[in-house]
Amino acid sequence: MKLINKLLSYEKIDGDGRCAIYLHRWTLAKTRWFTGYLHHFVGSDWARDPHDHPKRFISIGLWGEYDEHDHSDLQRPVVRRFKAPWLRSWPASYRHRITMTPRGSAWTICIVGEPVREWGFWYKSQRWIKWDDYLESAGNERKDC
């Protein structure tokens, strides 16, 4: 990992410092139209509430597995286990949450398009809250870590 960190731009994702690191992210490529990342999931999403994204996603599962809580139907979330290999895509507005399985880790390549919206959380799966407002209010009481 030290070599990867030296060669590529690295970010730790940890709920804005509220949790242990649950995702390591390295930037593989960045253009005007898309950005490619290498993701190493090492823990579950820190917030209990589902989130969406500002960009369309394409996910390529390289190794490992995780459970995805699909909140497309806010009243009836569906949990699916994804085991590598996989190729998936979803729009920025897709509502979900990731939790780790007992195996505990997953590596993916994630390709994202240009931003098309703000991203945020679906507080108690009912009300959308912009991400930074969520971190300052509801997020402070709704963490899993």
Secondary structure, 3 states (H helix, E strand, C coil): CHHHHHHCEEEEECCCCCCCCCEEEEEEEECCCCEEEEEEECCCCCECCCECCCCCEEEEEEEEEEEEEECCCCCCCEEEEEECCEEEEECCCCCEEEEECCCCCEEEEEEECCCCCCCEEEECCCEEEEHHHHHHCHHHHCECC
